[in-house]
Amino acid sequence: MVHAVPQPPSSRLATPQPPLAFNGDHKSIPLSSTSHPDNPVPEEPRGVRALSVTDINFSISSPSLRDTESTGSESPSPAQTPDTEISSDAEESLKKSSVEDGSEKTRRASTVLISQNSEDMRRILENVGVAGTQKLQPLCCGGGCCRSQPLVNIPTPSVGANVVTPPDNKAYESLKLNVAYLTLDSELTNLVPLPEKTVSFSAIPKSAVDLQLGSANHPPPFVQPHPPYDVFRAPLHHARELTKSGAEKRTYHFDIDVTDYPAESGSVDFVVGGAIGVCPKNKDEEVDDIFNLLGVPKSIRDKKITVRTSKGRWPTIWGDDQPRELITTRRELLNWCSDIQSYAPTKGLFRLLAEYASEPNEKKILSFLASAQGQGAFCDLRTSSHISVSQLLHAFPSSQPPLDHLLSVLNTLMPRFYSLSQDPLLSCKEKGTQTRRLVEVAVTVAESDDWKGGMRTGVGSGFLEQLARQVIEAEKKGIDPSTLDIHVPMFRGLMANPLAKQFTSDGPMLLIGAGVGIAPFRGFVQRRLQSANCANKVWVLQGVRDSLLDELYRGEWGVDEEKVRTVVQSRRGESKYVQEEVRHQADLVWFVINALDGRVFVCGSGKGMGEGVEDALVDVAMAKGNLNMEEAKQFWANKKEAGQYIAETW
């Protein structure tokens, strides 16, 4: 039996908030028909609508494979919303009561200034002793800014110092570096050592002249994220965009054909809540741009070479840490093996660029970023949006490190994982006389500002979006996508992520998600609906920005959705975030988490939605369990350890 949380009344105007329950210092749980903060007894919420299993109209084939497709929308993770303030009447009442019982006291300052500059902070961290250091550590960013050293030679007009002239290009300007006091004569200390060169190129042996390398649209065989098994070339059966025009983010649905996926040891199969790994490819234009900036001739970019590594796992993913000798090409290594845009730059990378910079001003700035004096500027770069390798090479055009030395410094291009958005036992498609097995995933395109203008897509989501657009354009022209040889480089792995490990077919279950985080819960509901066990109760709280634009899988849950989900919108109607709805459903949360085999699942972005929902759950435990904050946090920590509270956020 599947239950639903009552839908809030839809209105374009903000509705008045219900009165707030006051529980000591806790003021964030409202008093309503679905939330009784003063009642600690876990009870199943009354007044909810029930859906009988016999009412299910569920098709074995995936909704995305029907001739007439229904489109949903994706909602990116909402930002965290502050707790609702106590009403003015309640606040006035509180003031009066405090005056009557004589508890009102003179307010005093709650903070004391202990540091005004980096020297003060360093003195405190070094001299206060172990206990004091431990107490101050949570206030430190950990980047070492407080240990940066000042520049000795500060330029002044009177001495005519050799002030550094920054590069005059858009890429450098976008870095927003502050080098106002840096001169060519400035003394720089504690420069990081030049990174070790662990990669080298050489000519191939005669025996490899006729060796044929793999397809250009698939990773080389030595890229094995799940050794000893190779990456599988999974045909992309179908793709469609879930979001509508005007949505803040784009989300795509993929039907991936895994009929011929090879058998692996351990009898591991695709499971509800599981995730597949995808090995993405760097953008062709980014790779060619790096080749051009490094001065690598076009004639040798695709020429077979012998690559030798002295240690490490690269260019594999999780291979053994050992020396290697492989036959490949420079393009293959840059396409599939090294991440050129996802990671913040390191001091080792700046030190390498400084070593090979021929222009004195550029060399000084790069050395500055790799020194103790440039620690603050370095931390600013680390905490800003991710900077690509090509952007740094454009910003400092005189630096042209050898490709093999650059590859020694860059991070490995890691696979991206995407949760299954359906029950893998149900999705199949008839093709002639054969039945093809499919797995479904939903992917939101990650974007960030590009220094060239516009937006830059993430490595994994951008790669999959390119594949999706190829399929969509082909279908518009009446072309069968299977004739285009469009494949997804994927692997099944161990299916041991938290959602897959903790899903069970019994006990009440509350599913809380926002944006693409709601996708795996569609599979949860599909699997639960196959059981006639009356104890199988499921509630879904879904957060979206605008249900008209980005509500994922509307009409594709296999049931009457009004009886399954509560959808809250942050940009339309009541303008509510999903964490606020968690507080409004305090009775439901308390019932599920205290029930035998009850489970609360949370999935979505960790920065906004994940943190907000966790705070809301703590608030519920404080109000319903009459706990203080530390006790409430420990309550949920115990539930997580017991496998009853499962959060998968990113």
C-alpha positions in Angstrom: 0.0 0.0 0.0 1.4 3.4 -1.0 0.4 6.5 0.9 0.8 10.2 0.1 1.3 13.2 2.1 -1.6 15.6 1.7 -0.9 18.2 -1.0 -0.7 21.8 0.1 -3.2 24.1 -1.5 -1.9 25.7 -4.7 -1.8 29.4 -4.8 0.3 32.0 -6.5 0.2 34.1 -3.3 2.2 33.3 -0.3 0.0 31.7 2.3 0.1 32.6 6.0 2.5 30.4 8.0 0.9 28.3 10.8 1.7 29.1 14.4 5.1 27.9 15.5 5.5 25.6 18.5 7.8 26.9 21.1 10.1 24.3 22.7 12.8 25.9 24.8 15.2 27.4 22.3 13.6 25.5 19.4 11.2 27.5 17.3 11.3 25.9 13.8 8.6 23.2 13.9 5.2 24.5 12.9 1.9 23.3 14.6 -0.4 21.9 11.9 -2.6 18.9 11.1 0.5 17.0 10.0 2.9 18.4 12.6 2.4 18.1 16.4 5.7 19.0 18.0 4.5 18.4 21.6 3.5 14.8 20.9 6.5 12.5 21.2 4.5 9.3 20.4 5.3 8.0 16.9 1.9 7.7 15.1 1.0 7.1 11.5 -0.3 10.5 10.2 -4.1 10.6 10.0 -6.1 11.8 7.0 -3.7 10.6 4.3 -5.0 9.1 1.2 -4.2 5.5 0.5 -3.5 3.7 -2.8 -4.4 0.1 -3.0 -2.0 -2.2 -4.8 -4.9 -3.5 -6.9 -5.4 0.0 -8.3 -2.0 0.0 -10.0 -1.9 0.5 -13.7 1.7 -0.4 -14.3 3.3 -1.2 -17.6 6.3 -3.5 -17.9 7.9 -1.3 -20.6 9.4 2.0 -19.6 7.2 5.1 -20.1 10.1 6.7 -22.0 9.8 4.0 -24.7 6.1 4.6 -25.6 5.3 6.0 -28.9 3.7 9.0 -27.3 6.2 10.3 -24.7 5.4 12.3 -21.7 8.0 14.8 -20.6 8.8 15.8 -17.1 11.2 18.4 -15.7 14.1 18.4 -13.4 14.6 20.6 -10.4 18.1 21.6 -9.4 18.8 21.4 -5.7 17.3 24.4 -3.9 19.3 26.7 -1.7 19.1 26.3 2.0 16.2 28.3 3.5 16.6 29.9 6.9 14.3 28.7 9.7 11.0 30.4 10.0 11.1 33.2 12.5 8.9 33.2 15.6 5.8 35.3 15.2 5.7 38.8 16.7 2.9 37.9 19.1 4.8 34.9 20.4 7.9 37.0 20.8 6.1 39.7 22.7 4.5 37.0 24.9 7.9 35.6 25.6 9.3 39.0 26.6 6.5 39.5 29.0 6.9 36.1 30.7 10.7 36.7 31.1 10.0 40.1 32.8 7.4 38.6 35.1 9.6 35.8 36.4 12.6 38.1 36.7 14.7 36.2 34.2 15.5 39.2 32.0 19.2 40.0 32.3 21.5 42.7 30.9 22.9 41.6 27.6 26.7 41.5 27.1 28.9 41.1 24.2 29.2 37.5 22.9 32.4 37.8 20.9 35.9 38.9 21.6 38.4 40.1 19.0 41.5 37.8 19.2 43.0 38.4 15.7 43.3 41.2 13.2 45.9 39.8 10.8 47.7 36.7 9.7 50.6 37.3 12.2 48.1 37.3 15.1 46.5 34.1 13.8 49.8 32.4 13.4 50.9 33.4 16.9 47.7 32.0 18.4 47.9 28.7 16.5 51.5 28.2 17.5 51.5 29.3 21.1 48.2 28.5 22.8 48.9 24.8 23.2 47.2 21.7 22.1 43.8 22.3 23.7 43.6 25.9 22.4 44.6 24.8 18.9 42.0 22.1 18.8 39.3 24.6 19.7 40.4 27.1 17.0 40.8 24.6 14.2 37.1 24.6 13.1 37.4 28.3 12.5 40.3 27.9 10.1 39.8 27.2 6.4 42.7 24.8 6.3 44.3 26.4 3.3 47.3 27.8 5.3 46.4 31.5 4.6 47.4 32.4 8.2 50.9 31.0 7.6 51.6 33.1 4.5 54.6 35.3 4.6 54.7 39.0 3.6 56.5 40.3 0.6 59.8 41.9 1.6 60.2 44.4 -1.3 57.1 46.6 -1.5 57.3 48.9 -4.5 57.1 52.6 -3.9 57.4 55.4 -6.5 60.5 56.8 -4.7 62.7 53.7 -5.2 61.3 52.9 -8.7 60.9 49.2 -8.0 60.5 46.7 -10.9 56.7 46.3 -10.5 55.4 43.1 -12.1 53.4 43.7 -15.3 50.5 41.2 -15.5 49.7 39.5 -18.8 47.2 41.5 -20.9 44.6 38.9 -21.9 41.1 37.9 -20.9 42.1 34.6 -19.4 44.4 36.2 -16.9 41.9 38.9 -16.0 39.3 36.3 -15.2 41.6 34.9 -12.6 41.3 38.1 -10.6 44.7 37.8 -9.0 45.9 40.5 -6.7 49.7 41.0 -7.3 49.7 44.8 -6.5 52.8 44.5 -4.2 54.7 41.9 -6.3 57.9 43.0 -8.0 60.5 41.2 -10.1 62.9 41.7 -7.1 60.5 40.3 -4.5 62.0 37.5 -2.5 59.9 34.4 -2.6 60.4 31.6 -0.1 59.2 28.0 0.5 58.5 27.4 -3.2 57.1 23.9 -3.7 59.6 21.6 -5.4 59.2 21.0 -9.1 56.9 18.0 -9.5 58.5 14.7 -10.4 58.3 13.7 -14.1 56.7 10.2 -14.0 55.5 10.0 -17.6 57.7 9.8 -20.7 57.1 9.2 -24.4 59.2 7.2 -26.9 58.9 5.6 -30.3 56.9 2.3 -30.6 58.8 -0.9 -31.2 58.7 -2.5 -34.7 56.4 -5.2 -33.4 53.7 -2.6 -32.8 53.8 -0.9 -36.2 50.7 -2.8 -37.4 48.9 -2.7 -34.0 45.4 -1.4 -34.3 44.2 0.8 -31.5 40.6 0.9 -30.3 37.7 3.2 -31.4 38.1 6.9 -31.0 34.7 7.1 -29.2 35.6 4.5 -26.5 38.3 4.5 -23.8 41.5 2.5 -24.4 41.6 -1.0 -22.9 44.0 0.0 -20.1 41.3 2.3 -18.6 39.6 -0.2 -16.3 37.5 1.4 -13.6 36.3 -2.0 -12.5 39.4 -4.3 -13.0 39.8 -6.8 -14.5 36.7 -6.0 -16.5 36.7 -3.7 -19.5 34.5 -0.7 -20.0 31.3 -1.8 -21.8 30.2 -0.2 -25.1 26.5 0.2 -24.2 24.3 1.2 -27.2 22.2 4.3 -26.4 18.7 3.2 -27.2 16.9 6.4 -26.6 17.4 9.9 -25.0 15.1 12.8 -24.4 15.2 16.1 -22.5 13.1 16.1 -19.3 13.2 19.8 -18.7 11.2 22.4 -20.7 12.3 25.7 -22.2 12.9 28.2 -19.5 14.1 25.8 -16.8 17.2 26.9 -15.0 19.1 23.6 -15.7 18.8 21.0 -18.3 18.1 17.3 -17.5 18.2 14.4 -19.9 16.8 10.9 -19.6 18.8 8.0 -21.1 17.7 4.5 -22.0 20.9 2.4 -22.2 20.9 -1.1 -23.7 22.6 -3.6 -21.4 21.3 -6.8 -22.9 24.8 -7.9 -23.9 26.5 -6.8 -20.7 29.0 -9.6 -20.0 28.7 -11.8 -16.9 31.1 -10.9 -14.1 32.1 -12.7 -11.0 30.0 -12.6 -7.9 26.6 -12.7 -9.7 26.2 -9.0 -9.4 23.2 -7.6 -11.3 21.6 -4.2 -11.7 19.5 -3.4 -8.6 17.0 -0.9 -7.4 18.8 2.2 -6.2 22.1 1.1 -7.8 24.3 3.4 -9.9 26.3 2.8 -13.1 29.7 4.3 -13.8 30.3 6.3 -17.0 33.8 7.0 -18.4 33.5 10.5 -20.0 35.7 12.0 -22.7 37.2 15.4 -22.6 35.8 17.9 -25.1 37.5 17.7 -28.5 37.9 21.5 -28.6 39.5 21.7 -25.2 42.0 18.9 -26.1 42.9 20.6 -29.4 43.3 23.9 -27.6 45.8 22.5 -25.2 47.7 20.8 -28.0 47.9 24.2 -29.8 49.0 26.1 -26.7 51.7 23.6 -26.0 52.9 23.7 -29.5 52.3 20.0 -30.2 52.4 19.5 -34.0 49.2 18.1 -35.6 51.2 15.4 -37.3 52.1 13.6 -34.0 48.9 14.1 -32.0 47.4 10.9 -33.3 50.6 9.0 -33.9 51.2 5.8 -31.9 53.7 6.2 -29.1 55.1 4.2 -26.2 54.2 5.8 -22.9 56.1 4.8 -19.8 55.2 5.6 -16.2 57.7 5.2 -13.4 55.0 4.7 -10.7 51.3 5.3 -9.8 48.0 4.1 -11.2 47.8 6.5 -14.1 46.7 6.1 -16.9 44.5 3.4 -15.5 41.9 4.3 -12.9 42.2 1.8 -10.1 45.0 -0.3 -11.3 48.0 -1.3 -9.1 50.5 1.3 -8.2 53.4 0.2 -10.4 55.5 1.2 -13.5 53.8 0.7 -16.9 54.6 0.6 -20.6 51.7 1.0 -23.0 51.1 1.7 -26.7 48.7 4.6 -27.2 48.6 8.1 -28.7 48.9 11.6 -27.2 45.3 12.4 -28.1 44.1 9.2 -26.4 45.8 10.1 -23.2 44.4 13.6 -23.1 40.9 12.5 -24.2 40.3 9.7 -21.7 43.0 9.7 -19.0 43.7 13.2 -17.6 41.1 15.6 -16.1 41.7 19.1 -17.6 38.9 21.0 -16.0 37.3 19.5 -12.9 39.9 20.1 -10.3 41.2 23.3 -8.7 44.9 24.0 -9.7 47.6 22.9 -7.3 50.8 24.5 -6.3 52.7 21.8 -8.2 50.9 22.8 -11.4 51.9 26.5 -10.9 55.4 25.5 -10.1 55.6 23.5 -13.3 54.2 26.3 -15.4 56.7 28.7 -13.8 59.6 26.4 -14.7 58.8 26.6 -18.4 57.6 30.2 -18.6 60.0 32.3 -20.7 58.5 35.7 -20.0 59.9 37.2 -16.7 56.6 38.7 -15.4 54.6 35.5 -16.0 57.4 33.5 -14.4 57.3 35.7 -11.3 53.5 35.5 -10.9 53.5 31.7 -11.3 56.3 31.4 -8.8 54.5 33.7 -6.4 51.4 31.4 -6.5 53.7 28.4 -5.6 55.4 30.2 -2.7 54.6 31.1 0.9 54.1 34.8 0.0 51.4 33.8 -2.5 49.4 31.6 -0.2 46.5 34.0 0.1 46.2 34.5 -3.7 46.5 30.7 -4.2 43.7 30.0 -1.7 41.5 32.6 -3.5 42.0 30.6 -6.7 41.3 27.3 -5.0 38.0 28.5 -3.6 36.7 30.1 -6.8 35.1 28.3 -9.7 37.2 25.5 -11.2 39.9 26.7 -13.5 40.7 24.7 -16.6 44.2 23.8 -17.8 43.5 25.6 -21.1 42.6 28.8 -19.2 45.9 28.8 -17.3 47.8 28.2 -20.6 45.9 31.1 -22.2 46.6 33.3 -19.1 50.3 32.6 -19.2 51.1 32.1 -22.9 54.9 32.0 -22.5 54.6 28.8 -20.5 54.8 25.7 -22.6 55.7 22.6 -20.5 56.3 19.3 -22.2 53.1 17.3 -22.5 54.5 14.3 -20.7 55.6 16.4 -17.7 52.1 18.1 -17.7 50.4 14.7 -17.6 52.6 13.8 -14.6 50.9 16.6 -12.6 47.3 16.4 -13.8 44.6 14.4 -11.9 43.2 11.2 -13.4 40.0 11.6 -15.3 37.6 9.6 -13.0 34.3 8.0 -13.9 31.0 9.6 -13.1 28.3 7.7 -11.3 24.6 8.0 -12.1 21.7 6.4 -10.1 19.3 4.2 -11.9 15.9 6.0 -12.3 13.8 2.8 -12.6 13.4 -0.7 -11.4 15.9 -2.6 -13.7 13.8 -5.7 -13.6 10.9 -4.0 -15.4 12.5 -2.0 -18.2 12.7 -3.8 -21.5 11.9 -3.2 -25.2 10.8 -5.5 -28.0 13.1 -5.2 -31.0 12.0 -7.6 -33.7 11.9 -11.0 -32.1 14.3 -10.0 -29.4 13.7 -8.4 -26.0 16.3 -5.8 -25.1 17.1 -5.1 -21.5 17.5 -1.4 -20.7 18.6 0.6 -17.7 17.5 4.2 -17.3 19.3 7.2 -15.8 18.6 10.9 -15.5 21.5 13.4 -15.8 21.4 17.1 -15.0 24.0 19.2 -16.9 26.4 20.9 -14.6 27.4 24.3 -15.7 29.8 27.1 -14.5 30.9 30.4 -15.9 33.4 30.1 -18.8 36.2 32.7 -19.0 35.5 33.0 -22.8 32.0 34.0 -22.1 28.8 31.9 -21.6 28.7 28.7 -19.6 31.0 25.7 -19.5 29.5 22.2 -19.0 30.9 19.6 -16.7 33.0 16.7 -18.1 30.6 13.9 -17.4 27.2 15.7 -17.9 28.6 17.6 -20.9 29.8 14.4 -22.5 26.4 12.7 -22.0 24.5 15.8 -23.3 26.4 15.6 -26.6 25.3 12.0 -27.0 21.7 12.8 -26.1 21.6 15.7 -28.6 22.8 13.3 -31.4 20.0 10.9 -30.6 17.4 13.6 -30.3 18.4 15.2 -33.6 18.5 11.8 -35.4 15.0 10.9 -34.2 13.7 14.3 -35.4 15.0 13.4 -38.8 13.4 10.0 -38.7 16.8 8.2 -38.4 17.1 5.1 -36.2 19.7 6.0 -33.5 20.9 2.4 -33.5 22.4 2.9 -37.0 24.6 5.8 -35.8 26.8 3.7 -33.5 26.2 5.9 -30.5 27.4 4.2 -27.3 27.8 5.0 -23.6 31.1 3.8 -22.1 29.8 2.4 -18.9 30.3 -0.3 -16.2 28.1 -1.8 -13.6 30.5 -2.0 -10.7 29.5 -3.6 -7.4 26.1 -1.9 -7.0 27.1 -1.2 -3.4 26.2 2.5 -3.1 24.1 3.4 0.0 20.7 3.6 -1.8 21.2 0.1 -3.3 22.5 -1.5 -0.1 19.7 -0.1 2.2 16.6 -0.5 0.0 14.3 -3.1 1.4 10.8 -4.4 0.4 9.3 -4.1 3.9 8.7 -1.3 6.4 7.5 2.3 5.9 9.8 4.4 3.8 10.0 8.2 3.4 11.9 9.4 0.3 13.1 13.0 0.3 14.7 14.4 -2.8 15.2 17.5 -5.0 16.3 18.0 -8.5 17.8 14.9 -10.1 18.1 13.4 -6.6 14.5 12.3 -7.0 15.3 10.0 -9.9 16.3 6.8 -8.0 13.1 7.0 -5.9 11.1 6.4 -9.0 12.6 2.9 -9.0 11.9 2.5 -5.3 8.2 3.2 -5.8 8.0 0.9 -8.9 9.5 -2.0 -6.9 7.3 -1.4 -3.8 4.2 -1.4 -6.0 4.8 -5.0 -7.0 4.3 -6.2 -3.5 0.8 -6.7 -1.9 2.2 -6.4 1.6 0.1 -3.9 3.4 3.1 -2.8 5.5 4.8 -1.4 2.3 4.0 2.3 2.9 5.9 4.9 0.9 5.8 8.6 1.1 7.7 10.9 -1.3 8.6 14.6 -0.8 9.9 16.1 -4.0 11.4 19.6 -4.3 11.4 21.5 -7.6 11.9 25.1 -8.6 8.9 25.3 -10.9 6.7 22.2 -11.5 5.7 23.5 -15.0 9.3 23.5 -16.1 11.5 21.2 -14.1 9.5 18.5 -12.3 11.2 15.2 -13.0 9.1 12.3 -14.4 5.7 13.8 -14.1 3.2 11.1 -15.1 5.8 8.4 -15.2 5.7 6.9 -11.7 3.3 4.1 -12.7 0.6 5.2 -10.2 -1.8 8.0 -9.5 0.9 10.5 -8.6 -1.3 12.6 -6.3 -1.5 9.6 -4.0 2.3 9.0 -4.1 4.1 12.4 -4.0 4.0 15.8 -2.5 5.7 18.3 -4.7 6.9 21.6 -3.2 8.0 24.5 -5.4 10.6 27.1 -4.5 9.9 29.5 -7.3 6.1 29.3 -7.8 3.0 29.3 -5.6 3.8 29.0 -1.9 7.6 29.3 -2.6 8.6 26.5 -0.3 11.8 24.4 -0.1 11.7 20.7 0.5 13.4 21.1 3.9 10.5 23.3 5.0 8.0 20.6 4.0 10.0 18.1 6.1 9.3 20.3 9.2 5.6 20.5 8.2 5.5 16.7 8.1 7.1 16.2 11.5 4.6 13.6 12.5 5.3 11.5 9.4 9.1 11.8 9.8 8.9 10.8 13.5 6.5 7.8 12.7 8.7 6.4 9.9 12.1 6.7 11.6 10.7 5.1 14.8 8.8 2.3 13.0 10.2 -1.2 12.9 12.2 -1.4 9.6 11.3 2.2 8.9 13.7 4.1 6.7 14.3 7.8 5.7 16.2 8.3 2.4 17.6 11.6 1.3 19.1 12.2 -2.2 20.2 15.4 -3.9 22.8 18.2 -3.8 24.6 18.3 -0.5 25.3 22.0 -0.4 21.8 23.3 -0.4 19.2 20.7 -0.2 21.2 18.0 1.7 22.3 20.4 4.5 18.9 21.9 4.7 17.1 18.6 5.0 19.5 17.4 7.7 18.9 20.5 9.7 15.2 20.0 9.4 15.4 16.4 10.5 17.4 17.5 13.6 14.7 20.1 14.3 12.0 17.3 14.1 14.0 15.2 16.6 14.4 18.1 18.9 10.7 19.0 19.0 9.2 15.5 18.9 11.8 13.8 21.1 12.3 16.8 23.4 16.1 16.6 22.8 18.7 19.3 22.7 20.6 19.9 19.5 23.6 17.6 20.3 21.2 14.8 21.4 19.2 15.2 18.2 22.3 15.0 16.0 23.4 11.9 17.8 19.9 10.4 17.3 20.2 10.7 13.6 23.8 9.5 13.7 22.6 6.4 15.4 19.9 5.9 12.9 22.4 6.3 10.1 24.6 3.7 11.7 21.7 1.3 12.0 20.8 1.8 8.3 17.5 3.6 8.9 18.7 7.0 7.8 20.4 7.0 4.4 21.7 10.2 2.7 23.3 10.1 -0.7 24.4 13.6 -1.6 27.0 15.3 -3.7 
